[in-house]
Amino acid sequence: MKNIIITGAGTGLGRSLAIQYGKKGDHVFLVGRRIEPLETVKEEIAICGGSATAIACDITNTKDIQNSLHSFLETDRIDLLINNAGTGCFGPLDTYSDDEIEQVLATNIKGTINMTRAILPLLVEQGEGQLMNVISTAGLRGKKNESVYVASKFAVRGFTESLIKELEGTAIQVTAVYMGGMDTPFWDETDHIKDRSRLKSPDTVAELIVDQNAGQAEIFIDR
Ligand SMILES: NC(=O)c1ccc[n+]([C@@H]2O[C@H](COP(=O)([O-])OP(=O)(O)OC[C@H]3O[C@@H](n4cnc5c(N)ncnc54)[C@H](OP(=O)(O)O)[C@@H]3O)[C@@H](O)[C@H]2O)c1
């Protein structure tokens, strides 16, 4: 049994990954701002015979991370951190508000960095573990009407590739995951995707990630 932290675990891909790992018998720490969806996922995992802990935490806030993760970080070993939580804004650049830009950069970039800084020392102390960052094909190339989201995912890719180099020669593995569109609540507030029925289901993508994860530097679900 592994102990796995998944951010953004209440919905979409994070939820699907949590259920996959829960079914395998791993204990999953479910992180997100809203406790209700996390509690629902915890129940879904319990129905499958697995176990989970729901932790309400805003990953953009380092104090919140310290306060909410503190109690179990002192007692539990962590095998895998999946930085999955993310958000986007879509449309031409001049249509974004300052708040939207701030939220995308704070969640996708700083949230990933904040969680990694909170957990990496534990992995170093243990002498092993894995960091997995959910990026997107938006971390591979520019896309029309996705400039700020793409910028945030290029940043996460750069962060991930740098950590791979920094941790080379240790037993801490760092993995970047790239996928195209998934039909999740991510798209609820925008009409950027016209036909969501053509997107992959997050369950399918989660299954592929769990199957393919052997601690390698990159997992490409799509390119
Ligand atoms: N959907 C796609 O087409 C697609 C494609 C490629 C990559 N991705 C990436 O896949 C990841 C998961 O996205 P998804 O599609 O599953 O979207 P989603 O259903 O909207 O999930 C995002 C999750 O992140 C959580 N979250 C957002 N801000 C947070 C914060 N500050 N602190 C903690 N949790 C936060 C949300 O929960 P709360 O609101 O409760 O905090 C939500 O559960 C993201 O990194 C996204 O960029 C998505």
The ligand as an SDF file (V2000), in Angstrom:
LIG
                    3D

 48 52  0  0  0  0  0  0  0  0999 V2000
   -9.9230   19.0530  -18.8280 N   0  0  0  0  0  0  0  0  0  0  0  0
   -9.0010   19.1150  -19.7930 C   0  0  0  0  0  0  0  0  0  0  0  0
   -9.3380   19.1720  -20.9920 O   0  0  0  0  0  0  0  0  0  0  0  0
   -7.5400   19.0830  -19.4370 C   0  0  0  0  0  0  0  0  0  0  0  0
   -6.6220   18.7710  -20.4560 C   0  0  0  0  0  0  0  0  0  0  0  0
   -5.2680   18.7110  -20.1680 C   0  0  0  0  0  0  0  0  0  0  0  0
   -4.8370   18.9620  -18.8630 C   0  0  0  0  0  0  0  0  0  0  0  0
   -5.7460   19.2800  -17.8910 N   0  0  0  0  0  0  0  0  0  0  0  0
   -5.2440   19.5150  -16.5460 C   0  0  0  0  0  0  0  0  0  0  0  0
   -5.7310   18.4870  -15.7120 O   0  0  0  0  0  0  0  0  0  0  0  0
   -5.7790   18.9500  -14.3630 C   0  0  0  0  0  0  0  0  0  0  0  0
   -7.1270   18.5790  -13.7630 C   0  0  0  0  0  0  0  0  0  0  0  0
   -8.1200   19.2990  -14.4550 O   0  0  0  0  0  0  0  0  0  0  0  0
   -9.6080   18.7560  -14.6570 P   0  0  0  0  0  0  0  0  0  0  0  0
   -9.8630   18.7660  -16.1040 O   0  0  0  0  0  0  0  0  0  0  0  0
   -9.8180   17.5180  -13.8880 O   0  0  0  0  0  0  0  0  0  0  0  0
  -10.4280   19.9960  -14.0580 O   0  0  0  0  0  0  0  0  0  0  0  0
  -11.3930   20.1500  -12.8020 P   0  0  0  0  0  0  0  0  0  0  0  0
  -12.4160   19.0850  -12.7710 O   0  0  0  0  0  0  0  0  0  0  0  0
  -11.8460   21.5730  -12.8510 O   0  0  0  0  0  0  0  0  0  0  0  0
  -10.4240   19.9000  -11.5620 O   0  0  0  0  0  0  0  0  0  0  0  0
   -9.5940   20.8750  -11.0100 C   0  0  0  0  0  0  0  0  0  0  0  0
   -9.5790   20.6520   -9.5160 C   0  0  0  0  0  0  0  0  0  0  0  0
   -8.6160   21.5210   -8.9300 O   0  0  0  0  0  0  0  0  0  0  0  0
   -9.1270   21.9830   -7.6950 C   0  0  0  0  0  0  0  0  0  0  0  0
   -8.5190   23.2800   -7.4250 N   0  0  0  0  0  0  0  0  0  0  0  0
   -8.6030   24.3950   -8.1750 C   0  0  0  0  0  0  0  0  0  0  0  0
   -7.9550   25.3890   -7.5760 N   0  0  0  0  0  0  0  0  0  0  0  0
   -7.4510   24.9100   -6.4210 C   0  0  0  0  0  0  0  0  0  0  0  0
   -6.7090   25.4630   -5.3560 C   0  0  0  0  0  0  0  0  0  0  0  0
   -6.3380   26.7530   -5.3520 N   0  0  0  0  0  0  0  0  0  0  0  0
   -6.3630   24.6710   -4.3160 N   0  0  0  0  0  0  0  0  0  0  0  0
   -6.7190   23.3580   -4.3020 C   0  0  0  0  0  0  0  0  0  0  0  0
   -7.4260   22.7730   -5.2740 N   0  0  0  0  0  0  0  0  0  0  0  0
   -7.7950   23.5520   -6.3230 C   0  0  0  0  0  0  0  0  0  0  0  0
  -10.6380   22.0860   -7.8980 C   0  0  0  0  0  0  0  0  0  0  0  0
  -11.3510   21.8730   -6.6720 O   0  0  0  0  0  0  0  0  0  0  0  0
  -11.8070   23.0900   -5.7330 P   0  0  0  0  0  0  0  0  0  0  0  0
  -12.4860   24.0920   -6.6400 O   0  0  0  0  0  0  0  0  0  0  0  0
  -12.7100   22.4720   -4.7320 O   0  0  0  0  0  0  0  0  0  0  0  0
  -10.5610   23.6270   -5.1200 O   0  0  0  0  0  0  0  0  0  0  0  0
  -10.9140   20.9410   -8.8570 C   0  0  0  0  0  0  0  0  0  0  0  0
  -11.3270   19.7810   -8.1530 O   0  0  0  0  0  0  0  0  0  0  0  0
   -5.4930   20.4430  -14.4160 C   0  0  0  0  0  0  0  0  0  0  0  0
   -4.1380   20.6660  -14.0830 O   0  0  0  0  0  0  0  0  0  0  0  0
   -5.7230   20.8000  -15.8850 C   0  0  0  0  0  0  0  0  0  0  0  0
   -4.9580   21.9140  -16.2900 O   0  0  0  0  0  0  0  0  0  0  0  0
   -7.0930   19.3410  -18.1530 C   0  0  0  0  0  0  0  0  0  0  0  0
  1  2  1  0
  2  3  2  0
  2  4  1  0
  4  5  1  0
  4 48  2  0
  5  6  2  0
  6  7  1  0
  7  8  2  0
  8  9  1  0
  8 48  1  0
  9 10  1  0
  9 46  1  0
 10 11  1  0
 11 12  1  0
 11 44  1  0
 12 13  1  0
 13 14  1  0
 14 15  2  0
 14 16  1  0
 14 17  1  0
 17 18  1  0
 18 19  2  0
 18 20  1  0
 18 21  1  0
 21 22  1  0
 22 23  1  0
 23 24  1  0
 23 42  1  0
 24 25  1  0
 25 26  1  0
 25 36  1  0
 26 27  1  0
 26 35  1  0
 27 28  2  0
 28 29  1  0
 29 30  1  0
 29 35  2  0
 30 31  1  0
 30 32  2  0
 32 33  1  0
 33 34  2  0
 34 35  1  0
 36 37  1  0
 36 42  1  0
 37 38  1  0
 38 39  2  0
 38 40  1  0
 38 41  1  0
 42 43  1  0
 44 45  1  0
 44 46  1  0
 46 47  1  0
M  CHG  2   8   1  16  -1
M  END
$$$$
